[in-house]
Amino acid sequence: MSILGIIRRHRDARKMSCAEVGEVLQQYLDGEYDSDRAPLVRAHLEVCKRCGLEASVYTDIKEALAHQVEPPVESRDRLREFGERIAHGDISADGA
């Protein structure tokens, strides 16, 4: 990237505050932020470590949730049975 490009990116990044980016970050990462300010969000994320890290965490969480594995039926059944036993007073919530 040229020096001029770096200067331009830093200048654009300052046009939005961290609070402003935070308000639209989830929409931006989901591709739902159709504002003409999207390039300013992108520039801010490239130069602001804190907001860039937050964006990275959101992205990681979104990817992890997209690849969730269904728990085994036996595990769900045991958990349901345990909850029913607590609800009926057969055992206390601490398992005693």
Backbone as CSV, one residue per row, in Angstrom:
resi,resn,N_x,N_y,N_z,CA_x,CA_y,CA_z,C_x,C_y,C_z
1,MET,0.849,-1.167,0.000,0.000,0.000,0.000,0.898,1.234,0.000
2,SER,0.490,2.218,-0.733,1.276,3.442,-0.837,1.115,4.288,0.424
3,ILE,2.032,5.199,0.618,1.967,6.130,1.752,0.676,6.934,1.680
4,LEU,0.319,7.364,0.479,-0.912,8.132,0.306,-2.132,7.303,0.723
5,GLY,-2.125,6.024,0.384,-3.226,5.140,0.776,-3.323,4.991,2.283
6,ILE,-2.184,4.870,2.942,-2.160,4.752,4.406,-2.697,6.024,5.048
7,ILE,-2.256,7.174,4.553,-2.718,8.458,5.092,-4.222,8.598,4.892
8,ARG,-4.699,8.252,3.717,-6.127,8.350,3.410,-6.932,7.430,4.332
9,ARG,-6.441,6.229,4.552,-7.147,5.271,5.404,-7.230,5.789,6.847
10,HIS,-6.147,6.338,7.368,-6.160,6.887,8.728,-7.106,8.075,8.820
11,ARG,-7.118,8.909,7.798,-8.012,10.067,7.785,-9.465,9.598,7.779
12,ASP,-9.771,8.616,6.937,-11.132,8.090,6.870,-11.527,7.419,8.183
13,ALA,-10.602,6.740,8.813,-10.888,6.030,10.062,-11.307,6.991,11.161
14,ARG,-10.772,8.198,11.148,-11.104,9.182,12.182,-12.481,9.801,11.968
15,LYS,-13.105,9.546,10.828,-14.419,10.127,10.555,-15.527,9.421,11.329
16,MET,-15.233,8.254,11.876,-16.201,7.540,12.715,-15.541,7.213,14.047
17,SER,-16.284,7.432,15.125,-15.762,7.105,16.451,-15.977,5.619,16.733
18,CYS,-15.310,5.143,17.767,-15.494,3.749,18.181,-16.959,3.491,18.536
19,ALA,-17.599,4.460,19.187,-19.007,4.301,19.559,-19.887,4.189,18.318
20,GLU,-19.616,5.002,17.314,-20.406,4.949,16.075,-20.210,3.614,15.364
21,VAL,-18.976,3.147,15.331,-18.697,1.855,14.701,-19.385,0.746,15.487
22,GLY,-19.321,0.816,16.813,-19.948,-0.196,17.653,-21.443,-0.321,17.419
23,GLU,-22.101,0.794,17.123,-23.545,0.781,16.893,-23.935,0.021,15.630
24,VAL,-23.038,-0.024,14.644,-23.377,-0.652,13.357,-22.524,-1.874,13.054
25,LEU,-21.649,-2.245,13.972,-20.670,-3.298,13.696,-21.318,-4.624,13.313
26,GLN,-22.313,-5.063,14.083,-22.941,-6.349,13.783,-23.601,-6.328,12.407
27,GLN,-24.303,-5.246,12.096,-24.918,-5.124,10.766,-23.849,-5.159,9.676
28,TYR,-22.760,-4.446,9.905,-21.677,-4.389,8.921,-21.100,-5.784,8.686
29,LEU,-20.809,-6.504,9.761,-20.212,-7.832,9.636,-21.171,-8.841,9.013
30,ASP,-22.475,-8.621,9.199,-23.473,-9.511,8.606,-23.802,-9.133,7.165
31,GLY,-23.159,-8.068,6.662,-23.413,-7.625,5.294,-24.749,-6.919,5.141
32,GLU,-25.302,-6.437,6.244,-26.608,-5.783,6.225,-26.506,-4.269,6.358
33,TYR,-25.304,-3.731,6.375,-25.110,-2.289,6.535,-24.883,-1.695,5.151
34,ASP,-25.952,-1.197,4.555,-25.891,-0.700,3.184,-25.638,0.798,3.107
35,SER,-25.165,1.363,4.179,-24.922,2.796,4.216,-23.722,3.175,3.360
36,ASP,-23.726,4.415,2.904,-22.565,4.925,2.180,-21.379,5.115,3.119
37,ARG,-21.607,4.880,4.406,-20.529,4.995,5.395,-19.791,3.679,5.620
38,ALA,-20.186,2.625,4.927,-19.522,1.321,5.083,-18.014,1.408,4.863
39,PRO,-17.532,2.163,3.865,-16.077,2.284,3.710,-15.403,2.933,4.923
40,LEU,-16.127,3.811,5.615,-15.563,4.435,6.816,-15.471,3.421,7.954
41,VAL,-16.462,2.546,8.055,-16.413,1.474,9.058,-15.216,0.583,8.765
42,ARG,-15.067,0.186,7.503,-13.955,-0.680,7.107,-12.613,-0.016,7.436
43,ALA,-12.480,1.268,7.113,-11.230,1.986,7.391,-10.967,2.041,8.890
44,HIS,-12.009,2.286,9.673,-11.847,2.353,11.124,-11.378,1.009,11.677
45,LEU,-11.985,-0.080,11.200,-11.610,-1.412,11.688,-10.170,-1.761,11.336
46,GLU,-9.676,-1.221,10.232,-8.304,-1.517,9.815,-7.263,-0.808,10.669
47,VAL,-7.623,0.329,11.260,-6.619,1.076,12.028,-6.853,1.060,13.540
48,CYS,-8.064,0.739,13.982,-8.366,0.734,15.417,-8.239,-0.699,15.944
49,LYS,-7.242,-0.938,16.767,-7.010,-2.293,17.279,-8.181,-2.803,18.106
50,ARG,-8.741,-1.944,18.948,-9.837,-2.368,19.819,-11.065,-2.774,19.001
51,CYS,-11.464,-1.935,18.060,-12.641,-2.253,17.240,-12.357,-3.424,16.303
52,GLY,-11.130,-3.500,15.807,-10.755,-4.622,14.955,-10.817,-5.936,15.711
53,LEU,-10.381,-5.921,16.971,-10.453,-7.123,17.807,-11.905,-7.502,18.081
54,GLU,-12.734,-6.512,18.362,-14.153,-6.780,18.597,-14.792,-7.403,17.352
55,ALA,-14.454,-6.881,16.188,-14.977,-7.435,14.933,-14.508,-8.874,14.748
56,SER,-13.263,-9.128,15.097,-12.712,-10.473,14.975,-13.433,-11.453,15.901
57,VAL,-13.714,-11.019,17.120,-14.424,-11.868,18.079,-15.839,-12.161,17.581
58,TYR,-16.543,-11.129,17.105,-17.884,-11.338,16.544,-17.845,-12.352,15.410
59,THR,-16.864,-12.210,14.539,-16.741,-13.110,13.392,-16.476,-14.538,13.858
60,ASP,-15.581,-14.697,14.837,-15.280,-16.034,15.367,-16.515,-16.675,15.999
61,ILE,-17.275,-15.892,16.759,-18.488,-16.414,17.397,-19.501,-16.829,16.336
62,LYS,-19.672,-15.984,15.342,-20.627,-16.283,14.268,-20.250,-17.580,13.549
63,GLU,-18.963,-17.758,13.272,-18.503,-18.979,12.607,-18.693,-20.203,13.498
64,ALA,-18.416,-20.054,14.792,-18.583,-21.177,15.719,-20.051,-21.584,15.812
65,LEU,-20.938,-20.607,15.861,-22.365,-20.918,15.942,-22.877,-21.565,14.664
66,ALA,-22.284,-21.212,13.547,-22.708,-21.785,12.265,-22.317,-23.252,12.155
67,HIS,-21.321,-23.671,12.938,-20.829,-25.045,12.861,-21.156,-25.846,14.117
68,GLN,-22.232,-25.464,14.801,-22.609,-26.189,16.008,-22.977,-27.624,15.669
69,VAL,-22.600,-28.492,16.566,-22.910,-29.912,16.417,-24.068,-30.243,17.347
70,GLU,-24.998,-30.994,16.857,-26.141,-31.427,17.665,-25.637,-32.373,18.753
71,PRO,-25.997,-32.115,20.024,-25.547,-33.012,21.091,-26.195,-34.386,20.934
72,PRO,-25.532,-35.408,21.438,-26.098,-36.759,21.355,-27.458,-36.829,22.054
73,VAL,-28.335,-37.642,21.528,-29.679,-37.813,22.089,-29.598,-38.232,23.551
74,GLU,-28.639,-39.112,23.874,-28.505,-39.586,25.255,-28.224,-38.422,26.207
75,SER,-27.387,-37.492,25.789,-27.059,-36.346,26.643,-28.285,-35.480,26.875
76,ARG,-29.032,-35.228,25.825,-30.250,-34.420,25.968,-31.259,-35.120,26.872
77,ASP,-31.396,-36.422,26.702,-32.345,-37.176,27.529,-31.953,-37.141,28.999
78,ARG,-30.652,-37.309,29.290,-30.183,-37.271,30.684,-30.418,-35.889,31.285
79,LEU,-30.157,-34.844,30.515,-30.347,-33.481,31.006,-31.832,-33.206,31.253
80,ARG,-32.680,-33.644,30.346,-34.128,-33.468,30.507,-34.611,-34.212,31.759
81,GLU,-34.149,-35.439,31.935,-34.538,-36.236,33.102,-34.083,-35.562,34.395
82,PHE,-32.863,-35.038,34.398,-32.336,-34.351,35.576,-33.199,-33.129,35.901
83,GLY,-33.549,-32.348,34.877,-34.403,-31.175,35.086,-35.767,-31.541,35.633
84,GLU,-36.334,-32.629,35.133,-37.638,-33.083,35.619,-37.555,-33.539,37.070
85,ARG,-36.459,-34.201,37.433,-36.288,-34.644,38.823,-36.175,-33.450,39.759
86,ILE,-35.478,-32.414,39.321,-35.378,-31.191,40.134,-36.758,-30.556,40.266
87,ALA,-37.480,-30.456,39.136,-38.803,-29.826,39.140,-39.784,-30.552,40.055
88,HIS,-39.663,-31.867,40.153,-40.565,-32.653,40.994,-40.071,-32.763,42.435
89,GLY,-38.936,-32.155,42.747,-38.413,-32.183,44.106,-37.709,-33.466,44.475
90,ASP,-37.430,-34.321,43.497,-36.744,-35.580,43.786,-35.300,-35.349,44.229
91,ILE,-34.675,-34.302,43.703,-33.310,-33.929,44.098,-33.235,-32.411,44.127
92,SER,-32.237,-31.887,44.843,-32.065,-30.437,44.893,-31.267,-29.987,43.672
93,ALA,-31.264,-28.703,43.431,-30.581,-28.149,42.260,-29.083,-28.406,42.290
94,ASP,-28.502,-28.630,43.488,-27.059,-28.885,43.560,-26.734,-30.366,43.365
95,GLY,-27.746,-31.172,43.107,-27.535,-32.586,42.808,-27.570,-33.495,44.019
96,ALA,-27.757,-32.946,45.209,-27.766,-33.762,46.439,-29.100,-34.415,46.669
